[in-house]
Structures are given as C-alpha cells and as structure tokens.
Amino acid sequence: MGENMWNSALEYLKKSRKAWWNNDYIEFLIEKVWKIKEPVSIVDFGCGIGFLGELLMPLLPAGSIYTGIDIGDKLLEEAERRFQQTGFSTRFIHADLNEYISKEKYDIAICQTVLQHIPNPIKILEKMKDSVKQNGMVVCIELSRDVDSASRYIDGLDYSRLNLLGIEQKLRRNALNTTGKDFEIGLKLPVYMEKLGLKNIDVRVNDYAQFVSPSKQEYKSEIEAFMSGNYSNRMTKEGKEGLMEYFISRGLTKEEAEHEFEGQLEISDYLYEHQEKAYIVNSKCMFISYGYNSEY
Ligand SMILES: C[S@@+](CC[C@H](N)C(=O)[O-])C[C@H]1O[C@@H](n2cnc3c(N)ncnc32)[C@H](O)[C@@H]1O
C-alpha cells in the first residue's frame, strides 16, 4: 500500500480505534511493567492519526515528547490537528519507513499494527532498535489475525456453520508467500527481537475485549468501530466476480473462494439487517512485545 492508499484509511482509523484499549491497562504497562518514572522521548513508527500518542501522552510523566512518523500526509495532518489544543510536546515526520534513517535517539520506539502491513518487517524492526538510546525500549503491538478472527461472537450468527476460519487462515498464509506481509507477526516478534539482539524481551496481551450491546450509550460508535474494518460497506452479489478473482489470485480454489464469498455475504447481510440491535463480543488479543537495547 502506497501513500495514497494509506491516506484513504483516514476514516477507518478514526472510527476503529475507539475500541482497542483499556486506559487502565496502558497505565498498568507504564507504571508496573515498564516502570517509566521520568519523562521520555517516544517515537511512533507508522503513527497514522497519532492514536498511540493520544493514548500514551496523558499517562506518561509530564514533559514526555511524542514523535510520530508516517507515510500518509493526510493522516499526519489529522494527527497534528488532534494534538493542537492538548499542550503536549509533539512532532510529526512525513517519511517512508523503508527509506527512513533516524538522526535522533529516543528512549522508546513503538509501533502498532504497522509491521503486519510491511513486506520487510524485520528491516523496520532493526530501524526501531537503531533509533533508541542505550537501554532504550522497543515496543511492537501487533495482531495474530488467526487469533483475532477466532475470538469473535455475533449473537444470532452461527459462525461454526459458516466454517470460514480455515479458509481465511489459508488466505493469510498465501499473502505471506506472495506479498511478504505477515498477518501472524504478533506471535513472532519476541523471537525476531531476540534474534536482533534486544535483551530482556517479554510479551503481553492487550486485555481489551469489546462488548457491543444496544443497551449501551455508546452503541452507535461501538458498532461502527466493529464494522469499520471489513464491513464498512455492505457486500452485494454484484461484487462477487471481483472478490472471487481476488480470492483465487490469493491461492483459494474456486470452491473455497465461493464458500468464503457466501459466508462473508451472510455476515455482512446479518450485520446490516441487525445494525440497530446487534450483540457482539470481540477481542483483538493484540500481542505487546518489548525488549531493551542492552541489558538494563
Ligand atoms: C493500520 S495503520 C496503524 C496506524 C497507527 N499505528 C494506529 O495504530 O492507529 C498502519 C500505518 O502504517 C503506515 N505505514 C504503512 N507503511 C508505511 C511505510 N512504508 N512508511 C511509513 N508509514 C507506513 C500507514 O500510513 C498507517 O498509518
């Protein structure tokens, strides 16, 4: 995905991020796990609209500085707008991570759902390591899409009858072979970090689970957040041919592609028909891998 493609993810990023973290868990990470007591300089690789900065800055010690790097100029404009009135110290850099070489050293380099979209994630991980000071920390927050897809319940929809998990797993495995993008990278990062020489590596799982219920005040934004990824537009039979071609180009047989299309269509129809009164439980189970640039 080039710059323009990522710029077009602006609305998705604005809607989806409402349902990703519990603030108390971030507080727990900062205080109890990472034990950050002094102001830090933090650089966010692939910051998008600065979502991680918004989450972290109010909880980090006062005087901390947040730098975001991204390829999407429209995303950075939105990030700058969001921080305008906050009083936090921020800076945004428009760059392609593949070309980017950090001139500065930071206390922390962090990224969230970026490495899974980049064909050479280890090269970017190495850049993150190079951008932190001696004893600095590298944090990567990434998914395993297998886990993500499996931890989803839509009340009234019989997921096990749809039987899509195996096919979707195959699609993702084939994407790794053909594009180099690894949708299971969340599970592998502690190993990659160790092989790159980071020390004291550990991994946690984000404890957030989304419960969408019509009884909740924030129902509308919650269901919007859930649907913003795969179901932001209702699927139609007219779109079948294009999607079938795409699935087959990604290594599915014609039968599997048909099965995937029909299953996704059923989910999309169900969500749009029950949009005003859906119950959904969903957890992304994001893996938070972290390590230090030497023994600490
Ligand atoms: C799924 S979004 C995650 C954004 C943000 N980290 C968040 O969690 O909201 C992936 C981000 O990586 C950025 N990105 C992807 N490839 C990039 C590259 N080669 N150089 C810089 N940024 C890139 C995109 O522009 C996008 O903002």
PDBQT file of the ligand as one rigid body, heavy atoms in Angstrom, charges set to zero:
ROOT
HETATM    1  C1  LIG A 301      -3.046   0.057  10.347  1.00  0.00    +0.000 C 
HETATM    2  S1  LIG A 301      -2.330   1.625  10.347  1.00  0.00    +0.000 S 
HETATM    3  C2  LIG A 301      -1.822   1.841  12.052  1.00  0.00    +0.000 C 
HETATM    4  C3  LIG A 301      -1.727   3.294  12.441  1.00  0.00    +0.000 C 
HETATM    5  C4  LIG A 301      -1.426   3.553  13.922  1.00  0.00    +0.000 C 
HETATM    6  N1  LIG A 301      -0.194   2.892  14.337  1.00  0.00    +0.000 N 
HETATM    7  C5  LIG A 301      -2.593   3.081  14.761  1.00  0.00    +0.000 C 
HETATM    8  O1  LIG A 301      -2.487   2.061  15.425  1.00  0.00    +0.000 OA
HETATM    9  O2  LIG A 301      -3.644   3.758  14.715  1.00  0.00    +0.000 OA
HETATM   10  C6  LIG A 301      -0.765   1.380   9.552  1.00  0.00    +0.000 C 
HETATM   11  C7  LIG A 301       0.009   2.691   9.433  1.00  0.00    +0.000 C 
HETATM   12  O3  LIG A 301       1.302   2.419   8.934  1.00  0.00    +0.000 OA
HETATM   13  C8  LIG A 301       1.637   3.435   7.994  1.00  0.00    +0.000 C 
HETATM   14  N2  LIG A 301       2.605   2.884   7.037  1.00  0.00    +0.000 N 
HETATM   15  C9  LIG A 301       2.465   1.758   6.287  1.00  0.00    +0.000 A 
HETATM   16  N3  LIG A 301       3.558   1.576   5.518  1.00  0.00    +0.000 NA
HETATM   17  C10 LIG A 301       4.392   2.610   5.799  1.00  0.00    +0.000 A 
HETATM   18  C11 LIG A 301       5.673   2.986   5.333  1.00  0.00    +0.000 A 
HETATM   19  N4  LIG A 301       6.315   2.260   4.424  1.00  0.00    +0.000 N 
HETATM   20  N5  LIG A 301       6.228   4.102   5.843  1.00  0.00    +0.000 NA
HETATM   21  C12 LIG A 301       5.593   4.852   6.774  1.00  0.00    +0.000 A 
HETATM   22  N6  LIG A 301       4.378   4.543   7.266  1.00  0.00    +0.000 NA
HETATM   23  C13 LIG A 301       3.778   3.442   6.778  1.00  0.00    +0.000 A 
HETATM   24  C14 LIG A 301       0.311   3.780   7.337  1.00  0.00    +0.000 C 
HETATM   25  O4  LIG A 301       0.302   5.024   6.707  1.00  0.00    +0.000 OA
HETATM   26  C15 LIG A 301      -0.648   3.695   8.524  1.00  0.00    +0.000 C 
HETATM   27  O5  LIG A 301      -0.796   4.927   9.175  1.00  0.00    +0.000 OA
ENDROOT
TORSDOF 0
